[in-house]
Amino acid sequence: MLSHPEGGCYKEIYRSPMLLPQRVLTPEHNGDRNAMTSIYFMLEQGEKSALHRIASDELWHHYDGDTLEVYEITARGVLTTHLLGKDNGAAPFVLIQAGSWFGSRVAAGGTYTLCGCTVAPGFDFADFEMADAATLAGMYPQHEALISEMC
């Protein structure tokens, strides 16, 4: 697995050979994209996936380990804490909407989470944006404490 710029580590496991031309995608997609991509993603306790956003929808799948808290801030400023896992009301999959700011960390008391992330249209680092804490807190001051923790 490779270190991910947002935190944790990942390994790409699938990249669709089907290419979607930029003209059928949103303006936020900076070029042609594979129809779908998928990775394994792992976080250990004490690590975080820092707040970031991408131009596509992302579906998270729980594979092993403990519950993962996935924080999503929509463009309207609505904060949702998704619980990805098998226990205590967590769901085995979570959808993050394209353009939302999101990040994650292993829930308190857990040691690690192994999950998968499927992105459609496919992931490309050209569509990846890390959050700036001051800018994001200025946009969503009601979430300043979480933004500070997750940037």
Secondary structure by P-SEA (a helix, b strand, c coil): cccccccbbbbbcccccccccccccccccccccccbbbbbbbbccccccccccccbbbbbbbccccbbbbbbbcccccccccccccccccccbbbbcccccbbbbcccccccccbbbbbccccccccbbbbcaaaaaaacccaaaaaaacc
